[in-house]
Amino acid sequence: MKKKRNCRWRTTMRISGKIFLTMKLTFLLVLLGAIQLSASVYSQNAKLSLDLKNRTVKEVLQVIEEQSDFRFFYNEQFVDLSRKVSVSSEDQNIESILSEVFDGASISFKVMENNLIIITPVEGEQSQQPKAVSGKVTDFSGVPIPGVSVVVKGTTNGIITNADGNYSLKNVPGDAILVFSFVGMKSQEVVVVDDNVINVKMQEETVGLEEVVAVGYGSMRKKDVTGSVASVGRNDILSNPYMNAVQSIQGKVAGIDIYSTSAKPGDTPTIRVRGNRSIKASNDPLYVVDGIPFVGNLKDVNSSDIESIEILKDASATAIYGSRGANGVVLVTTRKGKTGKTEISVDSYYGVQINNEEKFMSPAKFVDMRRWAQRNAGKYASDVPDLELDKKMFYYPDKYVIESISAAYDENGNYDPSKIRSFDWIDAISQTGTIQDHQLSMVGGTDKTKVSFSAGYFENKGGIKGFSYSKYSLRLSIDQVINDWMTIGGSMASSFNMKKETNNSIYSYAAQTNPLNPFRDENGILQLYPGGELFPNALLVLDNDFIENKANRFYGSYYAEIKLPAGFKYRLNFGPDYQDGRTGNFNGSQGSRLGGTASASSSMFNQFHYTLDNLIYFDKTFKDIHRLGATLLQSSEEYKYENLEGKVDGLPYEYQQWYNLGTATSITGVGSGYSRWALNSYMGRVNYSFKDRYSVTVTGRYDGSSRLAGGHKYTFFPSAAFSWRVTEEPFMSNIKSVDDLKIRIGYGETGNTSIDPYATLGSLSRTTYANGDNGFLGYAPNALVNSSLKWETTAQYNIGVDFSLFNNRLSGTIDAYRQNTSDLLLPRQLPIASGFTSITQNIGSTRNSGLEVSISGVILKTASGFTWDADVMFYINKEEITELYYGKVDDIGNKWFIGKPINTYYDYKFDGIWQDSDEDKALMAIYNANGSSYAPGEIRIFDKDGNQKINADDRMILGSDVPKWTGSITSNMQYKGFDLSFFLYTRQGQMHYDVMLANHEARYSGIDVNYWTPENHSNSWPRPLAGRQEALNYTTLCYQDGSFIKLKTVTLGYTLPKSVLSDIDVSRLRIYITAQNPWIYKKCWSIDPESLGLTVPTVKTFMAGISVSF
């Protein structure tokens, strides 16, 4: 990595790239070598060979940096860098080479720790007495920056700049280095020498062109990246606390769609990179943690352990992962040790969670709704409340319900709705949820050994009782320099998860319970059938239904890296990942079993996944204008899974739950399973850059998968990309407003084999067959296998523009893409006579095309220290099926339509409510004569073909859960230690199917709606019903416009000044408060259209946290 600092004193740093020669190092070597210490000193042992003729001093120093790990500090006012010299050395140390470079010049140099070399004029060595240094610190545009920390490196002697950006520091040694640092700005180090006045211009902390980003199996300078790669840094990841690191990138990367299908604690969100491609195979991206493919999601990786997340979006970037890259790749780089003083950090927060509940009717409104239901059925003749009629208006004459309604009448029959006795069943199963997270980390090391350690605890108790999740985690990372040519290291991590649940339908049970029915009877016992209904008492379910999931995970990544001659390096990566767990499920007799016998089940699993990579790298710069890099890979990957499960019924002692299944009266199921797959890969990548102006990347990967049929297991995935940095052209030199402009274009192919490992081999199950009057046990195939199954392939085109304007105050990225997926892995229906229901074949194709825009800008920066910057993201993706079984023919049965997204809603369309007007009555009579049974107040169905008859032909495409576009705004403001940020997110044009509404549109649910009555001609909600549980065609109400604008997070923080913290030996202390999901604007009835398929409500979260570093 190379960093340039635009200040009076400048340092440049380049880590040379070498290619690794293939060799077979064992895992034992990695572990044993990790604890070795090397006694060699780099500056003494590093040998360099140079043959430079008539080159400037500056050019010589740059060549040394490229060929070694040395860095140089110098002041251009005192060191003549334009002086021409010739250097010829063969395996010489740095002292000998520099002595030759500065021969005859009044220059001295000193090799410091960390391979840092300070170059000073000879007379500068005579001025070592402590003195006072003063100056002014401004931003690049000259605006003073107050609050900048100015510290003598390696000491506690420091000061903070005042409101005008000025400082004055005493007792500064003449050869000291001053460190200037400020939140949001690049730190700078300046050598004092003879200067008494040092003015510094600071630059914003942005990912510079010399910074590197992960690109898969290595890293690359940002300026050389040719594909569509987005990076989210540590500060953005930690800016708001999330349980899952994936949530931290929502709205920060265009082309990424993140949503939840559950609001239960511990459940993970779904992420899609540039839409859905496959109809039946997985659309999840590949997760790679420290270079190792990661099975599952990132729930087991703590956000505080992550240094950066890179998202590879286009095929020119993802093709390096071949068959695993079709759905995008999420690269996670964890935090590593660093040279210097050990840094200890504590990050902790605690919060409460409040349910986003549906709005329910008041007791009086609920009773009035039931009267209208009776009137609509001709069973409530009175226009005013009548106790005797009220007693008959419920489906079951429950005495407790009758007592509740009777309480509203006095002895004279006068009705007072305020005295109705009611019971809040939703409140009875709800609680104020809590969430807490505590992380301890230590980072430090020497030139030879770098160590990072962390330990954490997370707990979340949900807003609905019975749901909770907790996790303990540990992580250790060690990097060890063995000698000048070998480095080894690795990271080891573990997590211990516990997830507890009750019946997933508990919220629905409570919502549908008659609110006039008490929780308990007169003896204080919970009622088995509240209100006489045939669904369970939600409070009994809490006491009787349990699900407990335990999961343990141990994973890591280990490496050995060897420097070889001529710019080559070899690297061995090994990544083991072991998981095991147990799920216990218990249903007591008084819960969802409704008085039956208690049942239980217990299942256990273990799985092991490993990756072994052999890599050879080459990276070299020729004549300062040609930069050539190459990567060769051989990779082996294998996954094994096995499980065992038992189910029983009739447990005699319910308190034993699933711990003693052998006492049950009957065994209802015993099963076990085993699966295994393997992947073998070869990859090559070449990247070339000319004058940092033109860059080309070509990649080819050859993958073989055990999942596919013989003859089709291996295939080749190519990609190529080109970028042009227009700002490096001479004709751009006079356009000062454009800091950087790069155009990218790329093409690549990737694959997908996320199907059953035995789809081409088949499996057997035990079955009974008849032979005359006798039955015999035998074995039969579970499915018909396909011996010609091959890869599902995605080809993608991408064109993009990266830009930075007005001294980096405005920057952004624009990408347009199209991806075509062919040979979809789909189950094809078979005739009944075949004996099988379907067979998996390569049939059909899909297409995704879209536009991504990300813009970042500094809105305001004042001399008083106030800064305001913002990020804006816009993303549009058109997802469509282009071909199915019979070409361009719709599959109505599966709701797959040519030209439409994969997840398309196909049903009858809500067309309002039938009114009691003469016109509607006449039209209803026609429809009823054709088979309908409409009445005023009923749901009206849109007659698509206009034949005045409603049948299956009137079903139509209503929409999709795929948004037409998504967008976000992230705002950050800072002033004198205070920071205020918010994140606004929107999805527009999506259709939302409200599962809760479908479940709760019922006789007793009591959701507060504007229902139709003869006095209230509502056109949005049907009349109440007495004889049916749901209204006719009630599901049409559940399809709603799911567009929304949500305030995802608001955070207010304060970072204490370093002048205050220095007295207590604390380097940084920040306190903050955060609100998550505090506000939403939506058009639909759903409590949260951002989440799909909810069974429990989403929550608002309010947290307070502290972050301390020592």
N, C-alpha and C positions, 0 to 999 in steps of 0.2 A: 504494500500500500504506500502511496506517495501523497504527502500533504504539502501544500504551498501556503505560506503565510505572507500576506501582503502587508508587510510592515518594514520599518527601517532596518531592523535585523531580520534576517530570513534564514529559515532552515528548510532543507528539502530532504525527503526520506523516501527511499525506494527499497523495497524488499525484492531481491532478485528472484526470478523464477528459474528453476532447474527442472529437468525432466527426470522422472524416476525410472530406473531399470527394473524390469520385472524380476521379482524374486519371491520365494515362498518362505515368509517369516511366520512362525507359529504364534498362536495366541499366548503361549507361555512366555515367549520372548518379550512380548508387549508388557505382560504383567510384571515380570522380573525386572525388565529394564526401567520400568516406571519409577523404581525406588533407588536407582543408581544416581550417584552424583559425579560430575566430571570435574577434575581439578585443573583442566586446561583453561587458559585465558585466551579469549578470542583475539584480542589485539596482538598477542604474541604469536599465536599459531596460524592466524589467517594469512595465507600467502597469495599474492596477486601477481599476475603477469600482464604487463602493459607494453604496448609498442605504439606510441603516439608521436606523431611528427608535426611540429609547428602548430600546436593546438593551444587555445587560450586556457588559462588556469581554471576558469569556470567549467570549460568542457572536460578537463581532466578530472575535476572533482565529481562531475556528474557521472563519468564513466566508472569511477571508484564506487560511487553509491550503487550503480547498477550491478556491479560485480561482487558486492559485499553487503554487510549489514551496517556499515559505518554511516553516520550522519555528520553534517558539518554546520557549525555556527560561525558566522563571520559578519563583519560590518563592511559594506561595500565602500564606505568613505575611507577606510584605512587599508583595505586589501585590494590591490589592483588585479581584478579578475580578467581584464582584457589582455594582460601580458601573455605573450606567446612563449611556450616552452616545449621541449621535446623530452619525452620520458621513455626509457627502455629498461624494463625490469623483468626478471624471470624468477618467479616464486620468491618474491621479496615481501617482507612485512611492511605494514603501513608507515612505520617510522622512517624506514629507508626511502620509501617512495616519496613521502612528503618532504623529506630533507632535500631530495633531488629537485622537486617542484619549486621549492622556495629558496633554493641555493642562490645566494647573492642578494636576496631581498631581506629587508628588516622585518621579518615576520617570524613569529613563534607559534607553535601549536601544542596542544595538550590533549591527550586521550583521557576522557572522563569515563565514568560508569555508563552502562547502556550503549557502549560503542559510540559515544558522542565525542566529537573532536572540535575543540574551540580554537579558532584561528585569530590571533591578535597581533597588532604591531608590537615590536620589541619594547618600545618605550611604554607601552601600556602596562608592562609587568612592573614598572617602577612605581606605579600609583595604586598601591594596595591598601592604603590607610582608609579606615571607615570615613564616610562622608554622607552628606545629605543629597538626595536626588528628588527632584520635583518634576512636574510636567502636567500635561492635560490629556485626557482620554476622550476620544470622540468616535462616532460611527463613521462609516466610509464617506458620508455626505457632510461631515463636519459638525454634526449635532453633538453636544457634550453628553456623556453618559455618566450619570451619578450612580453610586453604589458598586462601582467596579472594585474588585479585590486586587490589591497590589501587594505581593508578598515576595520576600527574598527566598528564593528556592532553597529548600532543605531546612528552613528555619520557621519560627512562628512570628518573625518580625514582619509586620504588614500593616496596611491601612486601607481605608475605603475612600474612593473619590467622593468629593462633595457634590452639591447640587449643580455646580458649574463644570463638573468633570475634572476638577483639579485635585492634585495630591501632592504631599510633601512627606518623604520618608527619610528618617535619620538612621545613622549607624549602618550604612550600606557599604560592604567591602568593595574595593575597587575592581575585583574580578568576579563580582556576584552576578547572578542571573535573576532578573525580576520576572515574576509570573503575573500576567494580567488575565483575570478571568471574570466572566459575568454570565449569568443565566441567559441562554439564547444566543450567545456570541462565541466565536472561536477563541479559545485560550491562546495567549501569545507569550513567548519567552524572549526576553531581551537581555543581552550581555551588557553590563554597565561600562566597563573599560574606563575611559576618561570623561564620559558624559555626566554632567550634573543636571542636565535637563533632558528628559526623555518623553517625547510626545508620541502617543500611540493611536493609530486608527484601527478600530476593531471591526471585524466582519461578522455577519450573522452566521449562526451555526446551521449551515445547510449542507446537504450531501453534495460536495463539490465534484467537479469532473474528474479529479484525481482520486477521489474516494472509490473504494471497491464495493461491489455488490455481489452477493452469491448468485451463481447462474447454474448450479448443478455440477457436482464433481469438480468444484473449484470456484474461483471468483474472478472478477474482471473489473477493470477500471470502468467507471460509469460512462466515460466518453467513448469507450470501445464497444459498449453493448449495442447489438444490432437487433435484438428481439424485443418483444413487449414484456418488460420486467418492471414490476412495481415493488417498492421497498418501503417498509414501515419500521421506523427505528424504535429504540428502547424507550425514548421519552414519550412517543405517541402511544406505545403499548401500555405504559404505566400511568398515562395521564388520567385515566379513569379506571377504577377497580372493577374487574370482571372475573367471574368464576372460570370462564374458558377464554383462552387467549384469542380464539377465532373471533370472538365478539369485538375485540379491540380494533380489528381492521375494517369493521362495517363502516361504510361511508367514507373511508379514507382511500379506497382503491376503486377506480372505475372498472366496471366489468365483473364485479363480485356481488353476488346476491346472497344475503344471509337472512335466514328466517327460522322460526321455531315451530315445531309441530307438537310441542308439549311445554307446559309451564311448571312441571314438577321439578323440585330440587334435584340437581345432579344430571338432568337430561341435557343433551348437547344440541346446539343449533345445527341446522343444515346449511351447507355452503355450496354454491354453484358458481363456477367460473365460466362466464360467457354462455349461460343457458344449459339446457338439457340436450344431450345428443342421442342417448340410447333410450329405447322404449322399455326394455326389460332388464338390461344389464345395469350395473351401477353407474351413477353420474357423479359420484363423490370424487374430489380431487385426490391426488397422491400427496401424502404428507411425508416430508423428509426431514429428520431431525439430526443435525450434525452430520449430514451426508449419508444417513442410513434411512431407507424406506421404513415408515412407521405404520404398523397395522392399527386401524381404527382412527380415532380422532385425537385432538390435542388435550383432552380432559386431564390426562396424567402428567402434562407438562405445565409447571407453574409459570404464570405470566412474568413473575419477578426473576425467573431464571433465563429469560429470553433476551438476547442482545438485539436481534433483528428478525423480521419476517419478510421474505421475498416471495412474490407470487409470479410464477411464470405463466403467461396467459396465451401467447400465440405458439403455434406448432414449431416455429423456428427455434423457440426457446425450450419447449417441452419435449421435442423429438429426442433430446439426449436421454430421456427416460423411456423412449420407445413405446412398448405396449402398456406402460403404466401412465403415460402422459396425456391421454386423449382428453381428460377432464380437467386439465390444468394441474399445476404442481405448486404446493405450498412448502417453501424451504424455511426451516426454522434453525437459526444459529443461536446456541445457548451461550451464556456468559462464561468467559474463561478467566483464568488468573492473569495477573499483570505484575510487572516489575515495580517495586517500590514499597512504600509503607502499606501494611495490611489495612484494608478498609473494611470496617464492620458496619453493616446496615441493618436496621430494624424497620420493617414496614408493617403497619397494623391498621385495620379498620374494623368498625362495628356498625351495624345498621339494623333498621327495622323495615319490614315489608308489609304493605297494606294491599289487600285484594282489590282488583278492579272488578267489582261485582255487577251483575245485571240489575236493572232497576225493577223492583217488584212493587205490586200494588199495596196500598194501605189496607188495613182490615176492612174498613167501610167500603172501599172501592172494590175489594175482592168479593164481598158479600153481594154488593149491587150487581157485579158481573154475573154471579151465579143466579140471581133473580132473573136477569135478562136471558140467561140460558134456558130457564124454565119457561119464561114467557114465549121464547122462540119455539119451544116444544109444545106450547098450548097447555102448560101445566101450572101456570101462575096467573090466575085470572085478575088478581088485584093490581091496581096501579100504584098502590102504596105498600110499604112493608107490612107483612102479616106473619106473626110468629108460627102459626100452624102450617102455613105454606112454606115458611123458611125451614121448618123441621124436615120437610120432604124434598128439599131441593138438592140434596147431595145423593150421590150414587149409592152410598151405604149409610143406613141410619145409625151412625155411631153415636153413642150416648155422650161422649166427651165433646164431639163437635156440636151436638144439640145444646149442651150446657154452655158452650162458648157463645153461640148465637142468642140463646135465651137471656144471657146476662145483659143484652142491650135493650130488653123490654122490661118495663116496670109492671106492677100488678094491674095497672089500668090498660095495658097494651100499648103504652107510648114507647116509641122507638128512639133510642139515643145511640147512634153509631159509634160514638166515642167510647162506649162501654163494652164494645165487642171484645171478648177475650181472645187474644191471638198469641202465636208463638213463632219466633223467628228461627226457623230450622237452619237457614244458611248461617246465621250468627252462631248457632250451637255447634256447628262443625268447624267454624273458622277461629282463627287466632291471629294475633299480631306476630307475623313471621320475624325471624331474626337471621342475620347473616354476619359472619365474622371471618377474618382472615389474618393470620399472623405469620410473618416470614422473617427469618434470620439468615443473613448471608455474610460470608467473609471472603474477601478477594485480596490476594497478595502474591508475593514471590520474589525471586531473584532473577538474575540473568539466565540462570540455568534451570530453575524450577519455578513453575507458576502453578498456583493452586486456587481453586474456587470451591466453596462449600456453601450449601444452603439447607435449611430445614424449615418445614412449614406445616401449618394446620389450618384447615378450612372447614367451616360448618355452616349449613343452611337449613333452618327449620321453616317449612313452608307456611303459607297463609291458610292452608287447609290442614287440620289436624291429621296426624298419621303419616305425613310426608316429610322426610328429612334426608339429608346427605352430609357425609363428613369424609374428610380425606387427610391422611398424614403423608408427608412426602420428605424424601431425603435426596440430596444430589451432591456428588463429589467429582471434581474435574482436576486432572493433573496433566501438565505438559512438562516433559523433562528433556533438556538438551544433554545428550550423552557425550557428544564431542562435536567437532566442527562439521561433521558430515552426517550425523544421525540424531534425530529427535523422535521420541516416542511419547505417547500419552493416551489419555482416554477419559471418558466420563462414565460414571455409574449412577444410576437413579433408581429409585423405588417409590412406589405409592401404595397405600393401603386404604381402600375405599369401602364405605358402608352406606348402602342406600336402603331406606325403609319406606314402605308404601302401605296404604290400605287399598280397598277396592277402588278401581279407577272410576267407577260410576257413583261414588259417594256424593259428589256435588249434585249430580242429576237426581239421585234419590231425595236429597234434601229439598231441591228446587221444586220437585213435583209433589211433595207432601202437603196435604191440606194444612194451611197455616192456622186453622181453628182447632187443630188437634194438638193436645199437650204432649210433651215428651214422655211423661210417665203417667201411670194410672193412679188411682187413689191410694194405692199401697206403696207408691214410690218406685214401682217397677217399670222399666222401659217396655213400651208396648211392642209386640212382635209385628203386628199389622196396624200401623197408625192410620186411623180413619177408615179401617176396613179395607184398605187397598192391598193389592197383591204384589207390592214391592216392599223391600225391607225398611226397617227403622234405621235411619242413617247413623244414629248414635250407637245402636247395637252393632252395626257394621264396623264402627271404629273399635269396638271391644272384641270383635270376633274374627275379622278378616285382616291378615297380615301377610306382607311380602317382604322378605329381607334378602338383599343381595350383598354378598361380600366378594371383593375382588382384590387380588394382590398382583402387583406388576413389578418386574425387575428387568431393566433394560439398560443398554449402554452403547457406546461407540468407542472403539479402541483403534489406534493407528500406530504405524511405524513409518517414518519418513527418512529417506536417505538421499543426500545430495551426491550427484554424480558429475563427472567432468562435462565440459562443453555445454553447460546450461540445462542438463537433464536432472530429473528427480524421479524417484520411485516412491510410491505410497501404498501401504497395505491397510485396508479398512476392514474391521470386523465388528458387526453389530448384532449381538444376541438380544432376544426379547422374549421373556417368559411370563406367562400369565396363568393364574388359576383362580377359581372362585366357586362359590356355592350359592344357590338360590333356594330359599325355603318359602313355601307357600302354604298357608293354613286358612281354612274356612270353617269357623265354628258353627255349631248347630243353630245359634240364635242370630247369625248375621245373614249373609246373602243366601244361606241354605234354607232360610225360612222355616226353622223348626225341624229340619232333617238331621241326618247324622253328620258328624264332623268329618271333614276330609283334609288331606294334606299331601304335599309332594315335596321332594327334595331332589335337586339335580346338582351335579358337580362337573366341572370342566377343567381342562388344562390345555394350554396351547404354547407352542414354541415356534419362533420365527427367527431366522438368522440371515444375514447378508454378508458375503465375503467378496471384497473388491480388490483387484490388483490394478493399479493405476501407474501410468508413465506420463510425466509432464515434460514439456519443453517450453521455455519462455525466454526470448532473447531480443534485444534491440540492436540493430545494425546501423551504424553511422548516424544515430540519433533520429532517423527518419523512418526506418523500417522496424516494425514490431511484429514478431512472429510467435505465436503460441500454438501448442498442440497438446492434445490429451488422448491417450489410448486407455481403454478399459476392458477388463474381463471381469464379469460379475456372476456370482452364483447366489441364488436365493431359494429358500425352502420354508414351507409352513406346514405344521402338523397340529391337528386338533382332535381331541377325544372328549367324550362326555358320557355320563351315566345318570339315569333318572329313574325314580320310583314314585308311583302314585297309589294312594290307598284311600279307603272310605271306611267309616264306622269306627273311629277312634274312641276307646272307652274313657280315656282321661284327656280332656281337651287341653289342659295346661301343658302337656308334653309337646304340643304343636307338631313339628316335623322331626323331632329328635328320637322317636321310638316308633318307627313305622311298622315294625313287626307285630305290634299289639292290635293292629286294625283287624276288623272282621273280614275285609275283602281287599284284594290287591286289584286295582283298576288299570294299572299299566306299569310295565317295566321296559326300559329301553336303553340303548347305548349307541354310540356313534363314533365314527372315525373318519377323518378326511385329511388329505394331504395334497399339496401341489408344489411344483418347483418351477423355477425360471432360470434360464441360462442366457447370458447376454454378452455381446461384444460391441464396443462402441469406439468411434474415432471422431475427434473434433479438431478442426484447424481454424484459427482466427488470425487474421492479418490486418495490420493497420499501417497506413502510409501517411506520414507527417501529421498524425492525429487528425487527419482530414477524411480519409476514406477507410472504411473498415468492412471486412468480409468475414463471415462465419459460416463454415460448412460442417455439417454433422451427419453421421450415418450410424445407425444402431441396428444390430442383427439380434433379434430376440427369439428364443425358443420356449414355448409354454407347454407344460404337461397337460393342461386342460383341453388342448385341441387334438384333433385327429391326426393319426400318422400321415405324413406327407404334407401336412399343413401346420405343423408345430412351429416351424421357423419362418420368419419373414423379415424384410428389411424396411427400416423407417428412415428416409432421408430428409434433410432440411437444409436450407440455405438462406442467408440474410445479408443485406448490404445496408450500410449507413453512410451518410454524407454530412459531415459537419461543415455547413455552408459558411459559418463564421471564420473558418480557417482559410477561406479563399481571399486572395489579395483585394478583390473588389469590395469586400465587406469591411476593410480596415477603417474606412472613414465613417462608417455607420456606428456611432458610439452608443446609440440607444439599444442595440442588440448585443447582448453579452454572449449568447450562445444560441445556435440554431442547428438542429440536426434532423435530417430526414431518414427514415428507416423503411425498408421494404423487405418482406420475407415470405417464404413458403416452406411448409413442412407437413409431414405425415406422422400420425401417431395411431396407436391401437388400443383395443379394449378386449379383455377376456374375463371380465368379472362375472363369471357364471359358475354353476355347479362344477366342481373339479372332475366329476365323473359323467359329465354330459355326453362324452364320447365313448365311455366304457360301460356305463350302466351298473346297476346293483340289484340284488335279490332281496325279496322279503318272503317270510313264511306264510303259507296260505293253506286253506283246506279245499280239496276237490273231491268230487263224488265219483265212485266207481260202483255202479249198481246201487244197492241199498247201503253201502258202506262209505264212510268219509275217511280220507287219508290226508295226512300232512305232507306238504311239498313246498317247493320254492318256485317263485315266479318273478320275472323281471319287474322292477318298479316303473320303468319307463322305456320307451323305445329309443335306442341310442342312434346317434348320427355319426357315421364313420367318416364323413367328409366335412365336418365342422371346421371353419377357419376363422381368421381374425375379423373383428369388427374394426373398420379403419376410418380415420378422420383425416381429411386433407384440409389445410387451412391457409388462407392468404391474409396478409396483414400489411398495412401501410400506416406509418405513424410519423408524428412530428414532435420533437422536444424543443422547447424554447425557454429562454431566459432574457428578460428585458429590463431596461432602466436600472442598471447596476443591481441586478438580481432582485429587484423589488416586485417583479411580476414574472412568474414562471409557470410552466405547465406542460401537459402532454395531451396530444390528440391522437387517437387510434381508430382506424376503420378496419373491419375484418369480415371475412366470410369463411365459414367452415362447412364442409360437406362430409357427412358420415354415411358410409355405405356398408353393405353386408351385415345389417343389423342382426344381432343374436335374438331371434324371436321364437316363441312357441307357436307352432302351427297346429290348428285343430285337425283331428283325424276322425274318420268315420268310426261309428261305434263298433262295426264289425271287425275293426283292426284289433280290438281288445285294449287299446290305449286311447287316452284323451288327446295327447298332443306329442309333438316332437320338436326339438329345438333345431332351427335351421337359420342359414344366413339369408334373410329376406328383408327388403325394404331399405329406405334411406331417409335421412333428415338433413335439415340445413339450419344453420344459425348465422345471422348477419347482423352487424350492429356498429354503433359509434360510441366511443368513450372519450370523455373530456374531463381533465383534472387541471384546475388552475389554483395557484397559490400566490398570495400577494400581501405586501405590507401596506395596510390601509392608512395608518397614521403613525408618526414617530415625532415626538416633540423634544425640545431642549430640556424640559422638566423631567424626562425619563419615562413618559407614557408611550407605550407601544401597543399597536393593535394590528394583528395580522389575521388572515382568514384563508380557508381552503374551500373551494367549491368543486363538487363532483356531479357530473351528469352522465347517465348511461342509458342507452336504448338498445334493445336486442329483439330481433324478430326471430322467433323459433317456429319451425314448421316441419311437418312430415311431408316428404316429397314422393315417397313410394311405399307401397305395402305389398301384401301377398300377391295380389292380382294387378300389379302395376299401380296406376293412379286411380284406384278404386277405394272408397271409404270403407272402413270396418266399423259399422254402427254398433255392433254388439260390444266391442271393446272401447267404443267412443274415441276411435282414432280416425282423423279426417285429414285428407290431403290439403296442404296449405295452411293447416292450423297447428297450434302447439300440441305437445304430447298430452298434457293434462288439460283437456278441454271438457267443459260442462255441456252436456247434451240432455235436455229435458223439456218439459212444458214451460211456457213462459207466462209469468204472472201478468194479467192484463186488468188489474183493478178488482173492484168488488161489485157484484150485481146489486143494483139499486131497486127500489120498489116503484120506480116510475113506470108509466104505461108502456113506454118504448122498450125498457129492459124486460118487462114482464112478457111482452109479445115475443121478444127475441128468445127469452128463456124457454118459452113454450115450444119453439121450433127445435132448440137444442135438446130439450127433454124428450121430445118425440123421436129424436135420433139416438137415444140411449143415455143421455146425461140426466142428472137429478139435481138441477140447479134450483135455488130459491133466493129471494132477496137476502143480502148479507153474506152469500157464499163467494168463494174465490172464483174469479172469471179467468178462463184460460184463453190465451191468444190463439185464434183460429188461423193457422198459418196458410192453409190452402183455401180458406174462405168458403168451404162447402157446408157450413153450419152444422158440422158434425165433428166432435172431438174424439180423435183416436190416435194411435201411435204415429200416424203420419204428420201430426201436428207438433211433434217434438222437434226441437231446433237447437242449433248451436247458440248457447247463451253467452259464452265468454270463456276465459281461462284464468287460472291463478298466476299466470305469467304477466307481470306488469308491462305496460307499454313503455314506461320509462321510470327510472329511479334517479333520485338526486339527493344531495346533502350539502349542508353548510356547516363548517366548523370554524368557530371564532375563538380567538385567544387574545386577552388583554392583560398587560402587566404594568404595574406602577409601584415603585418603591417597595418591592417585596411582595406586594399583593398580586394575585393572578385570578382572573375570572374567565371562564371558558364555557361555551355551550356547543351542543351538537344537535343539529336539526336534520331530520331524515324524512324522506317522502318516497312512497311508491304510488304511481298513478296508472289508472287504466286496468287494474287487475279486478277480477271477480272473486268474491269471497263467499264460500259456502259455510254458513254458520251452523256447525254441528250442535252447539248448545241450543240454538234456537229450534233446531229440528227435534231435539229431545224435550225441550221445555214448552213447546207450543202444545199444551195439553190441558186436560180438564181442570186440574188443580194447581197448575204451575204458578199462576198469579203474576206473570211478568206484566209490567205496566205498559200496555199498548193502547192505542186509540182504536178500540174495537167498534164495529158497526152496530148500531141499534136503529129502530125506526125513527128515533129522535136525533140520532147522530149519524148522518150519512157519510161515514168514513169511507175513503177509497183506498185505504192502506192496510186494513186489518179486518178479517171476517168477523161475523157475529159469534157470540159465545154459544157453545153447544152443551146439551144436556145428555144426550144418548151416546155420543161418540167421544173417544179419547182425543182425536185430532180432527181438524177441519179437513174437508175434502181437498185434495191436491195441496196440502199444507207445505210440502217441500218446496213449492214454487216461491214461498216467502223467504226461503233460506238463501236464495241466490241474490246477492246484493253487490252493489258497487263497493269494492274493497279499497278504494283510494283513501289515502290518509296522509296527514302531516304530523309527525311526532317529534316532540322535544325529548330526545333520548337521554341526554345528560346535561346537567348544569353543575359546575364546580367552582367554588370559591376557596382560594388557598392563600396562605401567608408563609413566606420563607423568612426566618429571622436573619438579621444582618450578621455577617461573619465577625464583625467587631464585638458583637454581643456573645457569640458562641465561642470565640477564642479563649475566653476566661474559663470555660467549662470543658475545654478539649473536645468540642463537637465541631465537625467540619460543615455539617448541613442539618437543618431542622425545618421541616415544613409541616404545617397542619392544614387540614382542609375539610370541607363539608361538600357532599355530593348528593344530588337527587337524580335518580334514574327513572325514566318514563313518567315524569310528573304531569305531562299534558299531551293530549292528542286531539286533533281535529279529524273527524271522520264523517262519512255520509251514511254508513250502514248501522244496523242495530247492534252488531257484534261488539263485545267489550274491547276487542283488540284485533283488528283485521290484519295486523302484521304477522300474527301467529295462526297457523293452520291446524285444524283438527283438535282444538282444545277440549279437554275433559275437566280441567280445573282452571280457575281464572288466572290471568297474569297478575303481576303485582307492580306497585310503585315502591321504590326503594329509596330510603333516606339514610345516608351514612356519614360518619365522621372518622377521619383517619389521621395518622401521623407517620412521617417518614424521617428517620434519624440516621445520620452517618457519623462514624467516629474515625 
